[in-house]
Amino acid sequence: MPRITLVGYRGTGKSTVAALVAGRLGCGWVDADAALETRLGTTIAAVVHERGEPAFRDAEAAILHELLGAEAGVLATGGGVVLREENRAILRRLGRPVIWLTAPADVIRARLAADPLTAARRPPLSGADPFAEVDAALAAREPLYREVADAAFDTAMAEPAEVAAAIVAWLAARDRAGEQR
C-alpha cells in the first residue's frame, strides 16, 4: 500500500475524500490539520491569531514531515502546505502519489459559507474576509499544487464518493501500468 497524499485549497474536500479513499483501499488516513490541532492543543485559527502565520507554517511543516514518515495510508494536507518549497520537496519525495483536488473559486466560497466550522478553524490569512481571499489565494497556489501533483481531480460537480472512486480507479490503472513495464 503506497502513501497517497491529497493536496488542494480549503473546501475542495480533501478530508472527506481521504476518508472515502482509505475506506475503499482498506487503509488508514490522517487529516494533517486535525493532527496539528491535536498536537498544539488549539485550533489553527488560534495559532495564527496568537502566534502569527509563520509560526503556524513552521508547525505545519513539522507535522507534514512527521506524517510522511509514518506508516502508509491516505494523508489529507492543509490547503497552504504547498507554500513552502521544503514542503513541496518532501511531498515530491515521500508523498507520492500526490492527488490535487480542485474546485472553482465560487464553489469553494459556497462550501466555506455552508461550513459552520469555517470561522473557527479556517482563519483568513490575508487579514481579509476568508471568502474574499479565495480568488487571489487560488491564483497564487495553483502553480504550486500543479508542481507536486501526479494527478488532479475536480470536486466541483462530483459527489465525494465519485471522486474517491475515480482516484481509486486511477491508482489501479497506475499500478497496472507500472507492472507492465
Buried (B, 14 or more C-beta within 10 A) or exposed (E): EBBBBBBBBBBBBBBBBBBBBBBBBEBBBBBBBBBBBEEBEBBBBBBBEEBEBEEBBBBBBEBBEEBBEEEEBBBBBBBBBBBBEEBBEBBBEBBBBBBBBBBBBEBBBBBBEEBEEBEEBBBBBEEEEBBEBBBEBBEEBBEBBEBBBBEBBBBBEBEBEBBBBBBBEBBEEBEEEEEEE
